[in-house]
């Protein structure tokens, strides 16, 4: 039977640990676990601990960590996803599925056709929300390392500072993606709901990106990263 896994935003070590209130509430009031039940904790850095609940109250839970486990190996392909900023659930879906598919970094990209504009305050709130989406996805899929979620960035700024052995910008009118030698690192650039305009695709090409498409059908902005990452992990990663 698979143990319930929980992310703890602090370094883990052997011994007793009082869980944060949110996890305590979920364990005690939602899952209704009791003292003596086993759980698995990870801190996002790659390690895991198995432990036993020693105290379960209404607002507090204490666990004794007694066994260190090897975390799930990360994909040998390090992927940075530049995802066009899109509305609500579409962005959440892209981040959730990219995390499940082993992405290492995600940067929300602000481009000409983005329909979302975030103030600094809203950007901070969305960043916290997206990080929680990634945490929940890691808890579910078994990853022990959290992907890094960057703050939204203007496309030109992101292009200027992003490096990888292979850089691909997805475009429905480009030539189909062809097989490359296995890269050590990979960057995908995916447009927002309205796509990238031609000038932006040319800007990406000027910084070393190759334009490619993933098939004859035009994919939604939240579908494209799922397909792109699946193809990349099958060709060069661990699928």
C-alpha positions, 0 to 999 in steps of 0.5 A: 500500500502506497503511503501518503506523501507530504511536502515539508518546506524545511530540511528533514532529519531523523527524530520528532517533527511537528507538522505545519498546521495545513498538513496537520489539518489534512492528516487529522481532519481529512485523511483521518489518520491516527497515531501509529499510521505511517507517512512519507515526507520530503523536503523538495531537495531529493531525499525522503523520510518514512515516519510514524505518527506519534500524536494526532490532534485537531490542530497539531500532528507530530511524526517520528522520522525513522527511515531515510529513503532514496527519492525517485530519480530525476529525469536525465534530461533537464528541461526549462519550460517557458510557458506563455502566461495564460488565464487561471486553470489553463496555467495551473494545468500546464504547471501541474502536468509539466511537473508530473512530466519531470520539468526542472524549471518553469518561467511564465512568459509575458508576450504580446498576445498575453491576455493576463497582466499581473501587478507586482502584488498579484504576481507574488500571489500567483507565484505562491499559488503556482508553487503550491500546484507544483508541490501537490503534483510532486506529492501525487507523482512521487517526485522528490525534487520540486521544479523551480517556478520563476516569477513571470518575465517579459519574453525579450528578457527571458530570451536574453538570459536563457541557455540550453544545449537545445532550444525549441520554440513551438510554432504551428507553421514550422517544420515538424520536430526532427530527432536530435542527438540527446541534449543535456539540457533543453528549453521549450518556448510555448506561446499564450492563448493567442500564440506568439507573433512572427516577430517574437518567433524571429526574436527567439530564432535570433537567440538560438531557438529552432522553430518546430511543430509537434504534429498537424493539429494546432494545440492549445497553450495548456496542451502543448507543454504536455505533448512537448514534454512527453515527446522529449522525455520519450526521445531523450529522457526517462519515458 
